[in-house]
Amino acid sequence: MLTFENVEIVQGDFALKAALSVPAGAKVSVIGPSGAGKSTLLSALAGFVPITAGRILWQGRDISNVVPAERPLAMVFQDSNLFPHLTVAQNVGLGLKPSLKLSARETDRVRDALARVGLSGMGARKPAALSGGQQSRVALARVLLRDKPIMVLDEPFAALGPALRAEMLALMDEIARERGLTVLMVTHDPKDARQLDGSTTLVADGIAHAPVPTGPFLDAPPDVLRDYLGG
């Protein structure tokens, strides 16, 4: 269970409160108006943004003060966060060792992870030689090697076209199911939330609300979300 226990995040004039729980293995879309704090919420979970009050718990353990590298999660960013001077294999290998001094067994794991996401034979390429969808696949391969129980995605496929975005969401969901991962994904598109087909957390007016089933929520969204979506 992932729990935000009376968490408050204050940054200047911005404030966000979160008191919610996410069962292990659940898939949660995080949606809401621009600037409401969706990315801030997940950045606090990852340890990149400090919380002002409350605690963040994973399986009963307080991780509020744990350094980002030691938290039980791997994060995928919108730009895939790839290093342009490294090869695809090296970018993935960072999920195992920042030094990139990999053993033969670890090198095999990198190759297997690339194969799992459909990038066999592309390990020697640089990110600039890949399409946007392929770069997203590299980021997912790195998450595979991080071997963390929580996958956090901050609008990871927003720059992709609709068909490719749907394909990448399906691949991400397949990987999450295989590994029993808990997924939290920021998205601005309700179609992404429907495809993820889990629960949805609304972040609006300074509050991150408890997750509710996605379908019924989006069928009858609250006014603040309806106004944001233009419906």
Summary of the structure (lengths in Angstrom):
residues: 231
radius of gyration: 17.7
end to end distance: 34.0
largest distance: 55.6
contacts: 728
relative contact order: 0.19
helix: 38%
strand: 24%
